[in-house]
Amino acid sequence: MLDQKLLDVLACPKCKGELDYRPDDNELRCNACKLVYAVKDDIPVMLIEEARPLS
């Protein structure tokens, strides 16, 4: 589970938009870019190259 303070400052690295945290799926979603960023061992992987498309 990610800390709320961290979630408050995180933004999509591509568009700088808001991210939607999905703790059950261990991911952060950017609805504007339609990208999903993984959260591994409670660490967000905020690399555009490693994001997957939101289906």
CHARMM-style PDB file with segment names, atoms N, HN, CA, C and O in Angstrom:
ATOM      1  N   MET     1       0.842  -1.179   0.000  1.00  0.00      PROA
ATOM      2  CA  MET     1       0.000   0.000   0.000  1.00  0.00      PROA
ATOM      3  C   MET     1       0.888   1.244   0.000  1.00  0.00      PROA
ATOM      4  O   MET     1       1.782   1.376   0.836  1.00  0.00      PROA
ATOM      5  N   LEU     2       0.641   2.141  -0.929  1.00  0.00      PROA
ATOM      6  HN  LEU     2      -0.085   2.034  -1.608  1.00  0.00      PROA
ATOM      7  CA  LEU     2       1.435   3.363  -1.030  1.00  0.00      PROA
ATOM      8  C   LEU     2       0.939   4.405  -0.032  1.00  0.00      PROA
ATOM      9  O   LEU     2      -0.255   4.498   0.250  1.00  0.00      PROA
ATOM     10  N   ASP     3       1.869   5.176   0.489  1.00  0.00      PROA
ATOM     11  HN  ASP     3       2.839   5.100   0.260  1.00  0.00      PROA
ATOM     12  CA  ASP     3       1.568   6.237   1.429  1.00  0.00      PROA
ATOM     13  C   ASP     3       0.801   7.360   0.721  1.00  0.00      PROA
ATOM     14  O   ASP     3       1.116   7.707  -0.417  1.00  0.00      PROA
ATOM     15  N   GLN     4      -0.192   7.917   1.389  1.00  0.00      PROA
ATOM     16  HN  GLN     4      -0.448   7.634   2.313  1.00  0.00      PROA
ATOM     17  CA  GLN     4      -1.007   8.980   0.794  1.00  0.00      PROA
ATOM     18  C   GLN     4      -0.176  10.216   0.446  1.00  0.00      PROA
ATOM     19  O   GLN     4      -0.466  10.896  -0.538  1.00  0.00      PROA
ATOM     20  N   LYS     5       0.850  10.512   1.239  1.00  0.00      PROA
ATOM     21  HN  LYS     5       1.086   9.960   2.039  1.00  0.00      PROA
ATOM     22  CA  LYS     5       1.709  11.673   0.939  1.00  0.00      PROA
ATOM     23  C   LYS     5       2.424  11.482  -0.395  1.00  0.00      PROA
ATOM     24  O   LYS     5       2.579  12.433  -1.161  1.00  0.00      PROA
ATOM     25  N   LEU     6       2.857  10.259  -0.670  1.00  0.00      PROA
ATOM     26  HN  LEU     6       2.732   9.486  -0.047  1.00  0.00      PROA
ATOM     27  CA  LEU     6       3.498   9.965  -1.948  1.00  0.00      PROA
ATOM     28  C   LEU     6       2.494  10.088  -3.084  1.00  0.00      PROA
ATOM     29  O   LEU     6       2.798  10.670  -4.126  1.00  0.00      PROA
ATOM     30  N   LEU     7       1.311   9.548  -2.888  1.00  0.00      PROA
ATOM     31  HN  LEU     7       1.064   9.076  -2.042  1.00  0.00      PROA
ATOM     32  CA  LEU     7       0.274   9.623  -3.927  1.00  0.00      PROA
ATOM     33  C   LEU     7      -0.093  11.075  -4.240  1.00  0.00      PROA
ATOM     34  O   LEU     7      -0.419  11.398  -5.382  1.00  0.00      PROA
ATOM     35  N   ASP     8      -0.042  11.939  -3.245  1.00  0.00      PROA
ATOM     36  HN  ASP     8       0.224  11.677  -2.317  1.00  0.00      PROA
ATOM     37  CA  ASP     8      -0.388  13.351  -3.434  1.00  0.00      PROA
ATOM     38  C   ASP     8       0.594  14.072  -4.351  1.00  0.00      PROA
ATOM     39  O   ASP     8       0.215  15.037  -5.014  1.00  0.00      PROA
ATOM     40  N   VAL     9       1.849  13.624  -4.402  1.00  0.00      PROA
ATOM     41  HN  VAL     9       2.157  12.840  -3.863  1.00  0.00      PROA
ATOM     42  CA  VAL     9       2.850  14.312  -5.214  1.00  0.00      PROA
ATOM     43  C   VAL     9       3.153  13.612  -6.539  1.00  0.00      PROA
ATOM     44  O   VAL     9       3.758  14.208  -7.431  1.00  0.00      PROA
ATOM     45  N   LEU    10       2.737  12.353  -6.669  1.00  0.00      PROA
ATOM     46  HN  LEU    10       2.247  11.869  -5.944  1.00  0.00      PROA
ATOM     47  CA  LEU    10       3.008  11.631  -7.917  1.00  0.00      PROA
ATOM     48  C   LEU    10       2.143  12.166  -9.050  1.00  0.00      PROA
ATOM     49  O   LEU    10       0.978  12.514  -8.854  1.00  0.00      PROA
ATOM     50  N   ALA    11       2.734  12.223 -10.232  1.00  0.00      PROA
ATOM     51  HN  ALA    11       3.680  11.940 -10.391  1.00  0.00      PROA
ATOM     52  CA  ALA    11       2.014  12.637 -11.435  1.00  0.00      PROA
ATOM     53  C   ALA    11       2.503  11.778 -12.594  1.00  0.00      PROA
ATOM     54  O   ALA    11       3.589  11.202 -12.541  1.00  0.00      PROA
ATOM     55  N   CYS    12       1.702  11.703 -13.621  1.00  0.00      PROA
ATOM     56  HN  CYS    12       0.820  12.171 -13.664  1.00  0.00      PROA
ATOM     57  CA  CYS    12       2.090  10.955 -14.811  1.00  0.00      PROA
ATOM     58  C   CYS    12       3.343  11.590 -15.411  1.00  0.00      PROA
ATOM     59  O   CYS    12       3.368  12.799 -15.640  1.00  0.00      PROA
ATOM     60  N   PRO    13       4.383  10.793 -15.668  1.00  0.00      PROA
ATOM     61  CA  PRO    13       5.612  11.365 -16.226  1.00  0.00      PROA
ATOM     62  C   PRO    13       5.442  11.852 -17.671  1.00  0.00      PROA
ATOM     63  O   PRO    13       6.251  12.643 -18.157  1.00  0.00      PROA
ATOM     64  N   LYS    14       4.413  11.392 -18.343  1.00  0.00      PROA
ATOM     65  HN  LYS    14       3.756  10.749 -17.949  1.00  0.00      PROA
ATOM     66  CA  LYS    14       4.205  11.798 -19.740  1.00  0.00      PROA
ATOM     67  C   LYS    14       3.432  13.117 -19.846  1.00  0.00      PROA
ATOM     68  O   LYS    14       3.867  14.040 -20.534  1.00  0.00      PROA
ATOM     69  N   CYS    15       2.282  13.202 -19.160  1.00  0.00      PROA
ATOM     70  HN  CYS    15       1.929  12.452 -18.601  1.00  0.00      PROA
ATOM     71  CA  CYS    15       1.438  14.393 -19.304  1.00  0.00      PROA
ATOM     72  C   CYS    15       1.379  15.249 -18.043  1.00  0.00      PROA
ATOM     73  O   CYS    15       0.776  16.322 -18.045  1.00  0.00      PROA
ATOM     74  N   LYS    16       2.005  14.774 -16.968  1.00  0.00      PROA
ATOM     75  HN  LYS    16       2.495  13.902 -16.967  1.00  0.00      PROA
ATOM     76  CA  LYS    16       1.996  15.449 -15.658  1.00  0.00      PROA
ATOM     77  C   LYS    16       0.600  15.477 -15.036  1.00  0.00      PROA
ATOM     78  O   LYS    16       0.331  16.276 -14.139  1.00  0.00      PROA
ATOM     79  N   GLY    17      -0.278  14.608 -15.512  1.00  0.00      PROA
ATOM     80  HN  GLY    17      -0.059  13.959 -16.240  1.00  0.00      PROA
ATOM     81  CA  GLY    17      -1.650  14.552 -15.014  1.00  0.00      PROA
ATOM     82  C   GLY    17      -1.794  13.697 -13.769  1.00  0.00      PROA
ATOM     83  O   GLY    17      -0.838  13.089 -13.288  1.00  0.00      PROA
ATOM     84  N   GLU    18      -3.008  13.671 -13.268  1.00  0.00      PROA
ATOM     85  HN  GLU    18      -3.784  14.165 -13.659  1.00  0.00      PROA
ATOM     86  CA  GLU    18      -3.348  12.928 -12.053  1.00  0.00      PROA
ATOM     87  C   GLU    18      -3.352  11.428 -12.310  1.00  0.00      PROA
ATOM     88  O   GLU    18      -3.716  10.965 -13.391  1.00  0.00      PROA
ATOM     89  N   LEU    19      -2.941  10.683 -11.299  1.00  0.00      PROA
ATOM     90  HN  LEU    19      -2.645  11.058 -10.421  1.00  0.00      PROA
ATOM     91  CA  LEU    19      -2.913   9.228 -11.381  1.00  0.00      PROA
ATOM     92  C   LEU    19      -3.960   8.634 -10.458  1.00  0.00      PROA
ATOM     93  O   LEU    19      -4.229   9.158  -9.377  1.00  0.00      PROA
ATOM     94  N   ASP    20      -4.542   7.539 -10.900  1.00  0.00      PROA
ATOM     95  HN  ASP    20      -4.323   7.114 -11.778  1.00  0.00      PROA
ATOM     96  CA  ASP    20      -5.536   6.804 -10.123  1.00  0.00      PROA
ATOM     97  C   ASP    20      -4.871   5.550  -9.575  1.00  0.00      PROA
ATOM     98  O   ASP    20      -4.481   4.668 -10.340  1.00  0.00      PROA
ATOM     99  N   TYR    21      -4.741   5.466  -8.251  1.00  0.00      PROA
ATOM    100  HN  TYR    21      -5.058   6.182  -7.630  1.00  0.00      PROA
ATOM    101  CA  TYR    21      -4.070   4.329  -7.618  1.00  0.00      PROA
ATOM    102  C   TYR    21      -5.054   3.178  -7.450  1.00  0.00      PROA
ATOM    103  O   TYR    21      -6.143   3.352  -6.903  1.00  0.00      PROA
ATOM    104  N   ARG    22      -4.659   1.999  -7.928  1.00  0.00      PROA
ATOM    105  HN  ARG    22      -3.774   1.858  -8.373  1.00  0.00      PROA
ATOM    106  CA  ARG    22      -5.449   0.776  -7.791  1.00  0.00      PROA
ATOM    107  C   ARG    22      -4.668  -0.214  -6.931  1.00  0.00      PROA
ATOM    108  O   ARG    22      -3.906  -1.022  -7.462  1.00  0.00      PROA
ATOM    109  N   PRO    23      -4.848  -0.161  -5.594  1.00  0.00      PROA
ATOM    110  CA  PRO    23      -4.040  -1.023  -4.718  1.00  0.00      PROA
ATOM    111  C   PRO    23      -4.280  -2.513  -4.945  1.00  0.00      PROA
ATOM    112  O   PRO    23      -3.356  -3.312  -4.791  1.00  0.00      PROA
ATOM    113  N   ASP    24      -5.498  -2.899  -5.308  1.00  0.00      PROA
ATOM    114  HN  ASP    24      -6.248  -2.250  -5.433  1.00  0.00      PROA
ATOM    115  CA  ASP    24      -5.781  -4.322  -5.538  1.00  0.00      PROA
ATOM    116  C   ASP    24      -5.048  -4.862  -6.758  1.00  0.00      PROA
ATOM    117  O   ASP    24      -4.732  -6.050  -6.826  1.00  0.00      PROA
ATOM    118  N   ASP    25      -4.778  -3.976  -7.729  1.00  0.00      PROA
ATOM    119  HN  ASP    25      -5.034  -3.011  -7.674  1.00  0.00      PROA
ATOM    120  CA  ASP    25      -4.082  -4.371  -8.956  1.00  0.00      PROA
ATOM    121  C   ASP    25      -2.607  -4.002  -8.934  1.00  0.00      PROA
ATOM    122  O   ASP    25      -1.876  -4.335  -9.867  1.00  0.00      PROA
ATOM    123  N   ASN    26      -2.148  -3.309  -7.870  1.00  0.00      PROA
ATOM    124  HN  ASN    26      -2.742  -3.038  -7.112  1.00  0.00      PROA
ATOM    125  CA  ASN    26      -0.763  -2.831  -7.777  1.00  0.00      PROA
ATOM    126  C   ASN    26      -0.370  -2.007  -8.994  1.00  0.00      PROA
ATOM    127  O   ASN    26       0.618  -2.299  -9.667  1.00  0.00      PROA
ATOM    128  N   GLU    27      -1.163  -0.971  -9.267  1.00  0.00      PROA
ATOM    129  HN  GLU    27      -1.966  -0.734  -8.720  1.00  0.00      PROA
ATOM    130  CA  GLU    27      -0.874  -0.131 -10.427  1.00  0.00      PROA
ATOM    131  C   GLU    27      -1.403   1.278 -10.228  1.00  0.00      PROA
ATOM    132  O   GLU    27      -2.289   1.537  -9.413  1.00  0.00      PROA
ATOM    133  N   LEU    28      -0.821   2.172 -11.007  1.00  0.00      PROA
ATOM    134  HN  LEU    28      -0.102   1.962 -11.669  1.00  0.00      PROA
ATOM    135  CA  LEU    28      -1.260   3.559 -11.095  1.00  0.00      PROA
ATOM    136  C   LEU    28      -1.722   3.789 -12.521  1.00  0.00      PROA
ATOM    137  O   LEU    28      -1.028   3.428 -13.471  1.00  0.00      PROA
ATOM    138  N   ARG    29      -2.901   4.393 -12.671  1.00  0.00      PROA
ATOM    139  HN  ARG    29      -3.465   4.687 -11.899  1.00  0.00      PROA
ATOM    140  CA  ARG    29      -3.445   4.609 -14.013  1.00  0.00      PROA
ATOM    141  C   ARG    29      -3.529   6.090 -14.335  1.00  0.00      PROA
ATOM    142  O   ARG    29      -3.943   6.903 -13.509  1.00  0.00      PROA
ATOM    143  N   CYS    30      -3.126   6.423 -15.555  1.00  0.00      PROA
ATOM    144  HN  CYS    30      -2.789   5.762 -16.226  1.00  0.00      PROA
ATOM    145  CA  CYS    30      -3.324   7.772 -16.070  1.00  0.00      PROA
ATOM    146  C   CYS    30      -4.427   7.669 -17.119  1.00  0.00      PROA
ATOM    147  O   CYS    30      -4.227   7.118 -18.202  1.00  0.00      PROA
ATOM    148  N   ASN    31      -5.584   8.205 -16.778  1.00  0.00      PROA
ATOM    149  HN  ASN    31      -5.746   8.652 -15.899  1.00  0.00      PROA
ATOM    150  CA  ASN    31      -6.711   8.131 -17.704  1.00  0.00      PROA
ATOM    151  C   ASN    31      -6.540   9.070 -18.895  1.00  0.00      PROA
ATOM    152  O   ASN    31      -7.107   8.823 -19.959  1.00  0.00      PROA
ATOM    153  N   ALA    32      -5.775  10.132 -18.733  1.00  0.00      PROA
ATOM    154  HN  ALA    32      -5.314  10.332 -17.868  1.00  0.00      PROA
ATOM    155  CA  ALA    32      -5.545  11.068 -19.834  1.00  0.00      PROA
ATOM    156  C   ALA    32      -4.671  10.435 -20.926  1.00  0.00      PROA
ATOM    157  O   ALA    32      -4.981  10.543 -22.112  1.00  0.00      PROA
ATOM    158  N   CYS    33      -3.590   9.783 -20.524  1.00  0.00      PROA
ATOM    159  HN  CYS    33      -3.338   9.695 -19.560  1.00  0.00      PROA
ATOM    160  CA  CYS    33      -2.660   9.150 -21.470  1.00  0.00      PROA
ATOM    161  C   CYS    33      -3.048   7.710 -21.804  1.00  0.00      PROA
ATOM    162  O   CYS    33      -2.537   7.120 -22.756  1.00  0.00      PROA
ATOM    163  N   LYS    34      -3.963   7.157 -21.000  1.00  0.00      PROA
ATOM    164  HN  LYS    34      -4.378   7.637 -20.227  1.00  0.00      PROA
ATOM    165  CA  LYS    34      -4.352   5.744 -21.153  1.00  0.00      PROA
ATOM    166  C   LYS    34      -3.153   4.823 -20.936  1.00  0.00      PROA
ATOM    167  O   LYS    34      -2.939   3.874 -21.690  1.00  0.00      PROA
ATOM    168  N   LEU    35      -2.362   5.124 -19.876  1.00  0.00      PROA
ATOM    169  HN  LEU    35      -2.535   5.896 -19.264  1.00  0.00      PROA
ATOM    170  CA  LEU    35      -1.201   4.307 -19.525  1.00  0.00      PROA
ATOM    171  C   LEU    35      -1.350   3.789 -18.103  1.00  0.00      PROA
ATOM    172  O   LEU    35      -1.973   4.427 -17.255  1.00  0.00      PROA
ATOM    173  N   VAL    36      -0.765   2.617 -17.857  1.00  0.00      PROA
ATOM    174  HN  VAL    36      -0.259   2.098 -18.546  1.00  0.00      PROA
ATOM    175  CA  VAL    36      -0.782   1.993 -16.541  1.00  0.00      PROA
ATOM    176  C   VAL    36       0.658   1.776 -16.100  1.00  0.00      PROA
ATOM    177  O   VAL    36       1.460   1.175 -16.815  1.00  0.00      PROA
ATOM    178  N   TYR    37       0.972   2.278 -14.908  1.00  0.00      PROA
ATOM    179  HN  TYR    37       0.321   2.767 -14.327  1.00  0.00      PROA
ATOM    180  CA  TYR    37       2.303   2.129 -14.322  1.00  0.00      PROA
ATOM    181  C   TYR    37       2.228   1.110 -13.194  1.00  0.00      PROA
ATOM    182  O   TYR    37       1.366   1.210 -12.320  1.00  0.00      PROA
ATOM    183  N   ALA    38       3.113   0.143 -13.207  1.00  0.00      PROA
ATOM    184  HN  ALA    38       3.813   0.062 -13.917  1.00  0.00      PROA
ATOM    185  CA  ALA    38       3.128  -0.908 -12.191  1.00  0.00      PROA
ATOM    186  C   ALA    38       3.668  -0.380 -10.871  1.00  0.00      PROA
ATOM    187  O   ALA    38       4.447   0.573 -10.834  1.00  0.00      PROA
ATOM    188  N   VAL    39       3.235  -1.021  -9.785  1.00  0.00      PROA
ATOM    189  HN  VAL    39       2.602  -1.795  -9.815  1.00  0.00      PROA
ATOM    190  CA  VAL    39       3.779  -0.769  -8.453  1.00  0.00      PROA
ATOM    191  C   VAL    39       4.366  -2.099  -7.989  1.00  0.00      PROA
ATOM    192  O   VAL    39       3.637  -3.066  -7.765  1.00  0.00      PROA
ATOM    193  N   LYS    40       5.690  -2.138  -7.848  1.00  0.00      PROA
ATOM    194  HN  LYS    40       6.282  -1.353  -8.031  1.00  0.00      PROA
ATOM    195  CA  LYS    40       6.385  -3.369  -7.466  1.00  0.00      PROA
ATOM    196  C   LYS    40       7.034  -3.188  -6.091  1.00  0.00      PROA
ATOM    197  O   LYS    40       7.834  -2.276  -5.887  1.00  0.00      PROA
ATOM    198  N   ASP    41       6.682  -4.058  -5.166  1.00  0.00      PROA
ATOM    199  HN  ASP    41       6.032  -4.799  -5.332  1.00  0.00      PROA
ATOM    200  CA  ASP    41       7.205  -3.981  -3.791  1.00  0.00      PROA
ATOM    201  C   ASP    41       6.983  -2.593  -3.192  1.00  0.00      PROA
ATOM    202  O   ASP    41       7.872  -2.037  -2.548  1.00  0.00      PROA
ATOM    203  N   ASP    42       5.802  -2.046  -3.408  1.00  0.00      PROA
ATOM    204  HN  ASP    42       5.080  -2.498  -3.931  1.00  0.00      PROA
ATOM    205  CA  ASP    42       5.405  -0.720  -2.914  1.00  0.00      PROA
ATOM    206  C   ASP    42       6.235   0.418  -3.496  1.00  0.00      PROA
ATOM    207  O   ASP    42       6.335   1.487  -2.895  1.00  0.00      PROA
ATOM    208  N   ILE    43       6.829   0.190  -4.663  1.00  0.00      PROA
ATOM    209  HN  ILE    43       6.748  -0.679  -5.152  1.00  0.00      PROA
ATOM    210  CA  ILE    43       7.601   1.225  -5.354  1.00  0.00      PROA
ATOM    211  C   ILE    43       6.991   1.434  -6.737  1.00  0.00      PROA
ATOM    212  O   ILE    43       6.973   0.505  -7.544  1.00  0.00      PROA
ATOM    213  N   PRO    44       6.488   2.645  -7.028  1.00  0.00      PROA
ATOM    214  CA  PRO    44       5.926   2.901  -8.351  1.00  0.00      PROA
ATOM    215  C   PRO    44       7.025   2.912  -9.417  1.00  0.00      PROA
ATOM    216  O   PRO    44       8.068   3.540  -9.238  1.00  0.00      PROA
ATOM    217  N   VAL    45       6.782   2.224 -10.507  1.00  0.00      PROA
ATOM    218  HN  VAL    45       5.934   1.714 -10.653  1.00  0.00      PROA
ATOM    219  CA  VAL    45       7.707   2.201 -11.645  1.00  0.00      PROA
ATOM    220  C   VAL    45       7.195   3.252 -12.627  1.00  0.00      PROA
ATOM    221  O   VAL    45       6.323   2.982 -13.453  1.00  0.00      PROA
ATOM    222  N   MET    46       7.757   4.451 -12.518  1.00  0.00      PROA
ATOM    223  HN  MET    46       8.465   4.670 -11.846  1.00  0.00      PROA
ATOM    224  CA  MET    46       7.249   5.595 -13.281  1.00  0.00      PROA
ATOM    225  C   MET    46       8.046   5.849 -14.559  1.00  0.00      PROA
ATOM    226  O   MET    46       8.380   6.992 -14.870  1.00  0.00      PROA
ATOM    227  N   LEU    47       8.342   4.802 -15.283  1.00  0.00      PROA
ATOM    228  HN  LEU    47       8.071   3.873 -15.030  1.00  0.00      PROA
ATOM    229  CA  LEU    47       9.054   4.917 -16.554  1.00  0.00      PROA
ATOM    230  C   LEU    47       8.059   4.747 -17.692  1.00  0.00      PROA
ATOM    231  O   LEU    47       7.347   3.745 -17.758  1.00  0.00      PROA
ATOM    232  N   ILE    48       8.011   5.724 -18.585  1.00  0.00      PROA
ATOM    233  HN  ILE    48       8.589   6.539 -18.532  1.00  0.00      PROA
ATOM    234  CA  ILE    48       7.076   5.674 -19.706  1.00  0.00      PROA
ATOM    235  C   ILE    48       7.316   4.425 -20.542  1.00  0.00      PROA
ATOM    236  O   ILE    48       6.370   3.814 -21.038  1.00  0.00      PROA
ATOM    237  N   GLU    49       8.588   4.044 -20.698  1.00  0.00      PROA
ATOM    238  HN  GLU    49       9.357   4.541 -20.295  1.00  0.00      PROA
ATOM    239  CA  GLU    49       8.930   2.879 -21.519  1.00  0.00      PROA
ATOM    240  C   GLU    49       8.384   1.575 -20.926  1.00  0.00      PROA
ATOM    241  O   GLU    49       8.163   0.606 -21.652  1.00  0.00      PROA
ATOM    242  N   GLU    50       8.167   1.553 -19.612  1.00  0.00      PROA
ATOM    243  HN  GLU    50       8.346   2.341 -19.021  1.00  0.00      PROA
ATOM    244  CA  GLU    50       7.691   0.326 -18.963  1.00  0.00      PROA
ATOM    245  C   GLU    50       6.184   0.350 -18.680  1.00  0.00      PROA
ATOM    246  O   GLU    50       5.634  -0.627 -18.172  1.00  0.00      PROA
ATOM    247  N   ALA    51       5.530   1.444 -19.003  1.00  0.00      PROA
ATOM    248  HN  ALA    51       5.977   2.238 -19.416  1.00  0.00      PROA
ATOM    249  CA  ALA    51       4.080   1.522 -18.819  1.00  0.00      PROA
ATOM    250  C   ALA    51       3.401   0.673 -19.889  1.00  0.00      PROA
ATOM    251  O   ALA    51       3.926   0.466 -20.983  1.00  0.00      PROA
ATOM    252  N   ARG    52       2.220   0.195 -19.531  1.00  0.00      PROA
ATOM    253  HN  ARG    52       1.793   0.363 -18.642  1.00  0.00      PROA
ATOM    254  CA  ARG    52       1.451  -0.559 -20.522  1.00  0.00      PROA
ATOM    255  C   ARG    52       0.187   0.214 -20.848  1.00  0.00      PROA
ATOM    256  O   ARG    52      -0.274   1.020 -20.041  1.00  0.00      PROA
ATOM    257  N   PRO    53      -0.377  -0.027 -22.027  1.00  0.00      PROA
ATOM    258  CA  PRO    53      -1.601   0.688 -22.404  1.00  0.00      PROA
ATOM    259  C   PRO    53      -2.774   0.251 -21.519  1.00  0.00      PROA
ATOM    260  O   PRO    53      -2.889  -0.914 -21.140  1.00  0.00      PROA
ATOM    261  N   LEU    54      -3.615   1.192 -21.210  1.00  0.00      PROA
ATOM    262  HN  LEU    54      -3.522   2.139 -21.517  1.00  0.00      PROA
ATOM    263  CA  LEU    54      -4.833   0.926 -20.448  1.00  0.00      PROA
ATOM    264  C   LEU    54      -5.846   0.301 -21.412  1.00  0.00      PROA
ATOM    265  O   LEU    54      -6.197   0.889 -22.435  1.00  0.00      PROA
ATOM    266  N   SER    55      -6.303  -0.897 -21.065  1.00  0.00      PROA
ATOM    267  HN  SER    55      -6.018  -1.376 -20.235  1.00  0.00      PROA
ATOM    268  CA  SER    55      -7.248  -1.562 -21.976  1.00  0.00      PROA
ATOM    269  C   SER    55      -8.674  -1.315 -21.594  1.00  0.00      PROA
ATOM    270  OT1 SER    55      -9.585  -1.805 -22.260  1.00  0.00      PROA
TER     271      SER     55
END
